[in-house]
Amino acid sequence: MAPQIVLITGCSSGIGLSTAVHLAKNPSQYLVYASMRNLAKKGELEKAAGNLLNKSLFINELDVTKEDQIKREMKAIHDKHGRLDILINNAAYGFLGLFQDMTLDHVRSMIDTNVIGTVRLIQEVMPGMKERKSGRIINISSVISAYPIPFNSLYAGTKAAVDGITESLYPELRPFNVWITSVCPGPVDTKFTENAGGVPETAKAESPSAKLMGKFMEKLFKDFGPYFQTGDDIAKVVSEVLSTPEPKLRYPTSDFVSSFYKDRYTDGIGAKATMDMYEILK
């Protein structure tokens, strides 16, 4: 059987990089196109790929906010292989800061990457997958969609939007044997936090809001520290989803993460999660 053709976004580091390499290590099953917005950052992936590079793993430029790049990438894959079997939407970024300090440029850029970029790619691959009656779409979400934390309000909103889109499409695509899934990590030890932008107004050293945010984040990382996962941990969950004939809608990536979803949906309105965050802020 020919290997499945995979496109992964956001592969310069973290979950995307780990997932690309993990799948490419099984060349009889997967042929991976690992994409990133800025090819100047491909060095870490090239090193991790080793002798897989340009054999079962290919690195391409793809900015998910650019319609022309999406169409160009999909055309290149279809011209070469005639299909795309698996889409993994991983590209995303966040801002730390007060909601009141976020400019409309902050809002537009995050929504364009985290939500609209995901929508663009799904719309691009859906027709072919439905026609072939075969396909997998995995959206890398986050526990923050079910357990929002302060100073990450917009990021939490974008991940909640992706989860809502995924949940609605799940029954819509099943009759066509196309499976869409949310993989939902909790805290992950990657460069995502390091790369997350900060809102300048909130970051002012003497700002009471900055002090509150600093205190909160310090305590949050201390409390969640023992539960951090690696990009490789998440890649293994993605691999599990792909090997499951009829995957579930949502895959929390650890028992720790699962507990937040149970809390969220047990009380019905997420009040427990909200109050837990308040207790940390006190």
DAGIRA-V297331 format. One line per field, one symbol per residue. psi: psi as a letter, one per 40 degrees, with the letter a starting at -180 (. if undefined). Layout:
psi->???
This chain:
psi->hiiihhhhifedibddddddddddegdedhhhhhiidheeeedddddddbeehecehhhihhheehddddddddddddddeeihdhhhhdhiiiihihddehidddddddddddcddddddddddddddddefhihhhhhaieeddgiiiefddddddddddddddddddddddeefhhhihhgibhhgaedddehiihdddehdehddddddddddddddddedeehiiddddddddddddehdgiidhgieiddddddddddededeeddddddddddd.
